[in-house]
């Protein structure tokens, strides 16, 4: 019996591609199942908003002053 090397190569290529495709399909399904289970047993809770102390305007002024001072100092050095 003579086997064509090209034919055998194509068979192995198709077989390998089918195995990889099947593995990826199974992997996607397992990941979807895992996501459902995690969401069922560990539901995501909404994040709480940080409590503001009412000094945002003062903090903004301090930030602006620090930025202006840094830019001024940088320009003096150049």
N, CA, C and O atoms as a printed pandas DataFrame, in Angstrom:
     atom_number atom_name residue_name chain_id  residue_number  x_coord  y_coord  z_coord
0              1         N          UNK        A               1    0.828   -1.176    0.000
1              2        CA          UNK        A               1    0.000    0.000    0.000
2              3         C          UNK        A               1    0.873    1.240    0.000
3              4         O          UNK        A               1    1.793    1.378    0.806
4              5         N          UNK        A               2    0.573    2.109   -0.893
5              6        CA          UNK        A               2    1.289    3.365   -0.936
6              7         C          UNK        A               2    0.384    4.473   -0.430
7              8         O          UNK        A               2   -0.776    4.591   -0.822
8              9         N          UNK        A               3    0.945    5.269    0.442
9             10        CA          UNK        A               3    0.204    6.412    0.960
10            11         C          UNK        A               3    0.798    7.681    0.383
11            12         O          UNK        A               3    2.015    7.828    0.276
12            13         N          UNK        A               4   -0.053    8.559    0.028
13            14        CA          UNK        A               4    0.406    9.850   -0.470
14            15         C          UNK        A               4    0.772   10.719    0.734
15            16         O          UNK        A               4   -0.046   10.929    1.629
16            17         N          UNK        A               5    1.996   11.214    0.747
17            18        CA          UNK        A               5    2.422   12.044    1.869
18            19         C          UNK        A               5    1.623   13.336    1.949
19            20         O          UNK        A               5    1.361   13.838    3.042
20            21         N          UNK        A               6    1.237   13.874    0.806
21            22        CA          UNK        A               6    0.438   15.096    0.805
22            23         C          UNK        A               6   -0.939   14.815    1.398
23            24         O          UNK        A               6   -1.453   15.604    2.191
24            25         N          UNK        A               7   -1.532   13.690    1.011
25            26        CA          UNK        A               7   -2.844   13.317    1.536
26            27         C          UNK        A               7   -2.801   13.078    3.037
27            28         O          UNK        A               7   -3.689   13.516    3.769
28            29         N          UNK        A               8   -1.757   12.375    3.495
29            30        CA          UNK        A               8   -1.617   12.138    4.933
30            31         C          UNK        A               8   -1.404   13.451    5.676
31            32         O          UNK        A               8   -1.950   13.654    6.761
32            33         N          UNK        A               9   -0.619   14.328    5.095
33            34        CA          UNK        A               9   -0.389   15.637    5.718
34            35         C          UNK        A               9   -1.675   16.432    5.840
35            36         O          UNK        A               9   -1.924   17.064    6.867
36            37         N          UNK        A              10   -2.496   16.403    4.794
37            38        CA          UNK        A              10   -3.778   17.112    4.846
38            39         C          UNK        A              10   -4.704   16.513    5.888
39            40         O          UNK        A              10   -5.406   17.239    6.592
40            41         N          UNK        A              11   -4.710   15.160    5.992
41            42        CA          UNK        A              11   -5.551   14.517    7.013
42            43         C          UNK        A              11   -5.139   14.965    8.413
43            44         O          UNK        A              11   -5.990   15.307    9.234
44            45         N          UNK        A              12   -3.836   14.963    8.684
45            46        CA          UNK        A              12   -3.367   15.367   10.005
46            47         C          UNK        A              12   -3.640   16.844   10.267
47            48         O          UNK        A              12   -3.941   17.232   11.395
48            49         N          UNK        A              13   -3.535   17.664    9.227
49            50        CA          UNK        A              13   -3.811   19.082    9.383
50            51         C          UNK        A              13   -5.275   19.298    9.755
51            52         O          UNK        A              13   -5.584   20.038   10.689
52            53         N          UNK        A              14   -6.180   18.642    9.012
53            54        CA          UNK        A              14   -7.611   18.784    9.287
54            55         C          UNK        A              14   -7.937   18.227   10.667
55            56         O          UNK        A              14   -8.703   18.835   11.415
56            57         N          UNK        A              15   -7.368   17.084   11.009
57            58        CA          UNK        A              15   -7.606   16.496   12.325
58            59         C          UNK        A              15   -7.135   17.437   13.435
59            60         O          UNK        A              15   -7.842   17.638   14.422
60            61         N          UNK        A              16   -5.962   18.003   13.275
61            62        CA          UNK        A              16   -5.446   18.938   14.275
62            63         C          UNK        A              16   -6.298   20.176   14.392
63            64         O          UNK        A              16   -6.554   20.651   15.498
64            65         N          UNK        A              17   -6.744   20.707   13.270
65            66        CA          UNK        A              17   -7.592   21.895   13.299
66            67         C          UNK        A              17   -8.930   21.598   13.966
67            68         O          UNK        A              17   -9.452   22.430   14.708
68            69         N          UNK        A              18   -9.485   20.420   13.708
69            70        CA          UNK        A              18  -10.756   20.047   14.341
70            71         C          UNK        A              18  -10.589   19.876   15.850
71            72         O          UNK        A              18  -11.466   20.269   16.620
72            73         N          UNK        A              19   -9.485   19.300   16.268
73            74        CA          UNK        A              19   -9.249   19.124   17.703
74            75         C          UNK        A              19   -9.110   20.484   18.385
75            76         O          UNK        A              19   -9.683   20.698   19.453
76            77         N          UNK        A              20   -8.364   21.395   17.786
77            78        CA          UNK        A              20   -8.204   22.733   18.363
78            79         C          UNK        A              20   -9.540   23.461   18.387
79            80         O          UNK        A              20   -9.870   24.111   19.379
80            81         N          UNK        A              21  -10.315   23.363   17.307
81            82        CA          UNK        A              21  -11.624   24.012   17.259
82            83         C          UNK        A              21  -12.545   23.455   18.338
83            84         O          UNK        A              21  -13.230   24.215   19.022
84            85         N          UNK        A              22  -12.565   22.138   18.494
85            86        CA          UNK        A              22  -13.408   21.520   19.526
86            87         C          UNK        A              22  -12.969   21.973   20.912
87            88         O          UNK        A              22  -13.809   22.275   21.759
88            89         N          UNK        A              23  -11.666   22.024   21.150
89            90        CA          UNK        A              23  -11.164   22.479   22.441
90            91         C          UNK        A              23  -11.599   23.915   22.714
91            92         O          UNK        A              23  -12.015   24.232   23.828
92            93         N          UNK        A              24  -11.509   24.788   21.711
93            94        CA          UNK        A              24  -11.898   26.181   21.906
94            95         C          UNK        A              24  -13.393   26.319   22.172
95            96         O          UNK        A              24  -13.800   27.142   22.991
96            97         N          UNK        A              25  -14.209   25.527   21.495
97            98        CA          UNK        A              25  -15.649   25.560   21.735
98            99         C          UNK        A              25  -15.947   25.133   23.174
99           100         O          UNK        A              25  -16.744   25.770   23.863
100          101         N          UNK        A              26  -15.303   24.056   23.620
101          102        CA          UNK        A              26  -15.503   23.590   24.995
102          103         C          UNK        A              26  -15.014   24.653   25.978
103          104         O          UNK        A              26  -15.670   24.903   26.989
104          105         N          UNK        A              27  -13.887   25.273   25.699
105          106        CA          UNK        A              27  -13.343   26.299   26.575
106          107         C          UNK        A              27  -14.298   27.482   26.709
107          108         O          UNK        A              27  -14.505   27.984   27.814
108          109         N          UNK        A              28  -14.879   27.930   25.607
109          110        CA          UNK        A              28  -15.818   29.052   25.653
110          111         C          UNK        A              28  -17.038   28.684   26.478
111          112         O          UNK        A              28  -17.510   29.493   27.276
112          113         N          UNK        A              29  -17.554   27.476   26.299
113          114        CA          UNK        A              29  -18.726   27.055   27.052
114          115         C          UNK        A              29  -18.426   26.953   28.544
115          116         O          UNK        A              29  -19.254   27.336   29.371
116          117         N          UNK        A              30  -17.258   26.445   28.888
117          118        CA          UNK        A              30  -16.879   26.340   30.298
118          119         C          UNK        A              30  -16.727   27.730   30.905
119          120         O          UNK        A              30  -17.129   27.949   32.048
120          121         N          UNK        A              31  -16.156   28.667   30.163
121          122        CA          UNK        A              31  -15.999   30.021   30.674
122          123         C          UNK        A              31  -17.355   30.703   30.882
123          124         O          UNK        A              31  -17.536   31.433   31.856
124          125         N          UNK        A              32  -18.298   30.471   29.980
125          126        CA          UNK        A              32  -19.643   31.026   30.153
126          127         C          UNK        A              32  -20.315   30.438   31.386
127          128         O          UNK        A              32  -20.950   31.160   32.155
128          129         N          UNK        A              33  -20.176   29.127   31.576
129          130        CA          UNK        A              33  -20.742   28.473   32.748
130          131         C          UNK        A              33  -20.105   29.021   34.020
131          132         O          UNK        A              33  -20.799   29.276   35.004
132          133         N          UNK        A              34  -18.799   29.201   34.003
133          134        CA          UNK        A              34  -18.086   29.732   35.156
134          135         C          UNK        A              34  -18.577   31.145   35.482
135          136         O          UNK        A              34  -18.773   31.471   36.653
136          137         N          UNK        A              35  -18.775   31.976   34.473
137          138        CA          UNK        A              35  -19.261   33.333   34.696
138          139         C          UNK        A              35  -20.647   33.321   35.325
139          140         O          UNK        A              35  -20.928   34.109   36.229
140          141         N          UNK        A              36  -21.514   32.431   34.851
141          142        CA          UNK        A              36  -22.860   32.337   35.421
142          143         C          UNK        A              36  -22.812   31.891   36.881
143          144         O          UNK        A              36  -23.531   32.423   37.726
144          145         N          UNK        A              37  -21.962   30.916   37.166
145          146        CA          UNK        A              37  -21.861   30.427   38.544
146          147         C          UNK        A              37  -21.293   31.496   39.479
147          148         O          UNK        A              37  -21.764   31.664   40.604
148          149         N          UNK        A              38  -20.293   32.202   39.008
149          150        CA          UNK        A              38  -19.700   33.255   39.840
150          151         C          UNK        A              38  -20.719   34.358   40.090
151          152         O          UNK        A              38  -20.839   34.840   41.217
152          153         N          UNK        A              39  -21.456   34.766   39.059
153          154        CA          UNK        A              39  -22.464   35.809   39.238
154          155         C          UNK        A              39  -23.610   35.354   40.128
155          156         O          UNK        A              39  -24.233   36.170   40.807
156          157         N          UNK        A              40  -23.887   34.065   40.127
157          158        CA          UNK        A              40  -24.971   33.541   40.959
158          159         C          UNK        A              40  -24.568   33.535   42.429
159          160         O          UNK        A              40  -25.347   33.967   43.279
160          161         N          UNK        A              41  -23.375   33.060   42.743
161          162        CA          UNK        A              41  -22.962   32.917   44.132
162          163         C          UNK        A              41  -22.257   34.155   44.685
163          164         O          UNK        A              41  -22.245   34.369   45.898
164          165         N          UNK        A              42  -21.672   34.967   43.813
165          166        CA          UNK        A              42  -20.987   36.181   44.238
166          167         C          UNK        A              42  -21.460   37.351   43.388
167          168         O          UNK        A              42  -20.716   37.825   42.529
168          169         N          UNK        A              43  -22.689   37.830   43.610
169          170        CA          UNK        A              43  -23.188   38.935   42.785
170          171         C          UNK        A              43  -22.381   40.200   43.035
171          172         O          UNK        A              43  -21.930   40.470   44.148
172          173         N          UNK        A              44  -22.218   40.960   41.969
173          174        CA          UNK        A              44  -21.441   42.197   42.059
174          175         C          UNK        A              44  -22.288   43.260   42.731
175          176         O          UNK        A              44  -23.417   43.529   42.320
176          177         N          UNK        A              45  -21.726   43.862   43.772
177          178        CA          UNK        A              45  -22.443   44.893   44.490
178          179         C          UNK        A              45  -21.996   46.249   43.957
179          180         O          UNK        A              45  -20.820   46.444   43.651
180          181         N          UNK        A              46  -22.935   47.185   43.847
181          182        CA          UNK        A              46  -22.550   48.504   43.322
182          183         C          UNK        A              46  -21.587   49.195   44.275
183          184         O          UNK        A              46  -21.713   49.094   45.495
184          185         N          UNK        A              47  -20.631   49.893   43.698
185          186        CA          UNK        A              47  -19.646   50.600   44.501
186          187         C          UNK        A              47  -20.285   51.828   45.141
187          188         O          UNK        A              47  -21.082   52.533   44.521
188          189         N          UNK        A              48  -19.916   52.062   46.388
189          190        CA          UNK        A              48  -20.458   53.219   47.086
190          191         C          UNK        A              48  -19.692   54.466   46.678
191          192         O          UNK        A              48  -18.476   54.430   46.487
192          193         N          UNK        A              49  -20.407   55.554   46.550
193          194        CA          UNK        A              49  -19.770   56.817   46.196
194          195         C          UNK        A              49  -19.006   57.337   47.410
195          196         O          UNK        A              49  -19.497   57.249   48.535
196          197         N          UNK        A              50  -17.823   57.872   47.192
197          198        CA          UNK        A              50  -17.067   58.412   48.329
198          199         C          UNK        A              50  -17.790   59.609   48.922
199          200         O          UNK        A              50  -18.385   60.415   48.207
200          201         N          UNK        A              51  -17.727   59.710   50.235
201          202        CA          UNK        A              51  -18.396   60.814   50.915
202          203         C          UNK        A              51  -17.538   62.063   50.774
203          204         O          UNK        A              51  -16.347   62.059   51.083
204          205         N          UNK        A              52  -18.169   63.128   50.302
205          206        CA          UNK        A              52  -17.427   64.372   50.111
206          207         C          UNK        A              52  -17.472   65.189   51.392
207          208         O          UNK        A              52  -18.473   65.187   52.108
208          209         N          UNK        A              53  -16.388   65.880   51.672
209          210        CA          UNK        A              53  -16.312   66.681   52.895
210          211         C          UNK        A              53  -16.713   68.130   52.639
211          212         O          UNK        A              53  -16.723   68.939   53.566
212          213         N          UNK        A              54  -17.040   68.465   51.406
213          214        CA          UNK        A              54  -17.484   69.817   51.102
214          215         C          UNK        A              54  -16.342   70.780   50.836
215          216         O          UNK        A              54  -16.583   71.971   50.635
216          217         N          UNK        A              55  -15.113   70.303   50.828
217          218        CA          UNK        A              55  -13.964   71.185   50.613
218          219         C          UNK        A              55  -13.355   70.973   49.233
219          220         O          UNK        A              55  -12.165   71.219   49.035
220          221         N          UNK        A              56  -14.147   70.527   48.296
221          222        CA          UNK        A              56  -13.634   70.292   46.948
222          223         C          UNK        A              56  -13.138   71.578   46.299
223          224         O          UNK        A              56  -12.138   71.560   45.581
224          225         N          UNK        A              57  -13.819   72.684   46.538
225          226        CA          UNK        A              57  -13.408   73.949   45.938
226          227         C          UNK        A              57  -12.051   74.370   46.479
227          228         O          UNK        A              57  -11.196   74.845   45.731
228          229         N          UNK        A              58  -11.856   74.193   47.786
229          230        CA          UNK        A              58  -10.563   74.550   48.377
230          231         C          UNK        A              58   -9.455   73.639   47.855
231          232         O          UNK        A              58   -8.349   74.096   47.566
232          233         N          UNK        A              59   -9.760   72.360   47.738
233          234        CA          UNK        A              59   -8.765   71.419   47.220
234          235         C          UNK        A              59   -8.402   71.754   45.781
235          236         O          UNK        A              59   -7.235   71.674   45.399
236          237         N          UNK        A              60   -9.398   72.130   44.982
237          238        CA          UNK        A              60   -9.132   72.506   43.599
238          239         C          UNK        A              60   -8.221   73.725   43.535
239          240         O          UNK        A              60   -7.307   73.780   42.712
240          241         N          UNK        A              61   -8.469   74.707   44.407
241          242        CA          UNK        A              61   -7.620   75.902   44.424
242          243         C          UNK        A              61   -6.192   75.534   44.780
243          244         O          UNK        A              61   -5.249   76.058   44.188
244          245         N          UNK        A              62   -6.025   74.638   45.744
245          246        CA          UNK        A              62   -4.681   74.219   46.137
246          247         C          UNK        A              62   -3.987   73.462   45.006
247          248         O          UNK        A              62   -2.787   73.629   44.784
248          249         N          UNK        A              63   -4.743   72.633   44.296
249          250        CA          UNK        A              63   -4.170   71.892   43.166
250          251         C          UNK        A              63   -3.715   72.852   42.063
251          252         O          UNK        A              63   -2.625   72.706   41.510
252          253         N          UNK        A              64   -4.556   73.824   41.756
253          254        CA          UNK        A              64   -4.223   74.788   40.713
254          255         C          UNK        A              64   -2.989   75.585   41.119
255          256         O          UNK        A              64   -2.106   75.832   40.297
256          257         N          UNK        A              65   -2.929   75.984   42.380
257          258        CA          UNK        A              65   -1.767   76.753   42.848
258          259         C          UNK        A              65   -0.499   75.919   42.760
259          260         O          UNK        A              65    0.551   76.431   42.371
260          261         N          UNK        A              66   -0.580   74.645   43.113
261          262        CA          UNK        A              66    0.592   73.774   43.042
262          263         C          UNK        A              66    1.040   73.574   41.595
263          264         O          UNK        A              66    2.239   73.549   41.316
264          265         N          UNK        A              67    0.093   73.432   40.680
265          266        CA          UNK        A              67    0.435   73.247   39.264
266          267         C          UNK        A              67    1.086   74.511   38.706
267          268         O          UNK        A              67    2.078   74.437   37.982
268          269         N          UNK        A              68    0.518   75.680   39.048
269          270        CA          UNK        A              68    1.091   76.939   38.567
270          271         C          UNK        A              68    2.504   77.113   39.110
271          272         O          UNK        A              68    3.403   77.538   38.383
272          273         N          UNK        A              69    2.701   76.789   40.379
273          274        CA          UNK        A              69    4.039   76.913   40.972
274          275         C          UNK        A              69    5.020   75.957   40.300
275          276         O          UNK        A              69    6.164   76.332   40.045
276          277         N          UNK        A              70    4.596   74.740   40.012
277          278        CA          UNK        A              70    5.484   73.772   39.370
278          279         C          UNK        A              70    5.856   74.220   37.958
279          280         O          UNK        A              70    7.015   74.107   37.560
280          281         N          UNK        A              71    4.886   74.727   37.199
281          282        CA          UNK        A              71    5.164   75.189   35.837
282          283         C          UNK        A              71    6.096   76.397   35.867
283          284         O          UNK        A              71    7.019   76.493   35.058
284          285         N          UNK        A              72    5.854   77.317   36.799
285          286        CA          UNK        A              72    6.711   78.490   36.922
286          287         C          UNK        A              72    8.144   78.086   37.266
287          288         O          UNK        A              72    9.100   78.604   36.688
288          289         N          UNK        A              73    8.281   77.171   38.196
289          290        CA          UNK        A              73    9.617   76.691   38.589
290          291         C          UNK        A              73   10.308   75.989   37.421
291          292         O          UNK        A              73   11.511   76.157   37.223
292          293         N          UNK        A              74    9.570   75.217   36.660
293          294        CA          UNK        A              74   10.145   74.523   35.508
294          295         C          UNK        A              74   10.638   75.512   34.446
295          296         O          UNK        A              74   11.697   75.325   33.848
296          297         N          UNK        A              75    9.856   76.557   34.229
297          298        CA          UNK        A              75   10.237   77.548   33.217
298          299         C          UNK        A              75   11.466   78.337   33.658
299          300         O          UNK        A              75   12.264   78.752   32.817
300          301         N          UNK        A              76   11.630   78.551   34.968
301          302        CA          UNK        A              76   12.800   79.256   35.466
302          303         C          UNK        A              76   14.049   78.410   35.262
303          304         O          UNK        A              76   15.122   78.953   34.999
304          305         N          UNK        A              77   13.931   77.105   35.376
305          306        CA          UNK        A              77   15.072   76.203   35.238
306          307         C          UNK        A              77   15.502   76.073   33.785
307          308         O          UNK        A              77   16.682   75.842   33.522
308          309         N          UNK        A              78   14.598   76.212   32.845
309          310        CA          UNK        A              78   14.922   76.003   31.426
310          311         C          UNK        A              78   15.647   77.147   30.810
311          312         O          UNK        A              78   15.978   77.102   29.625
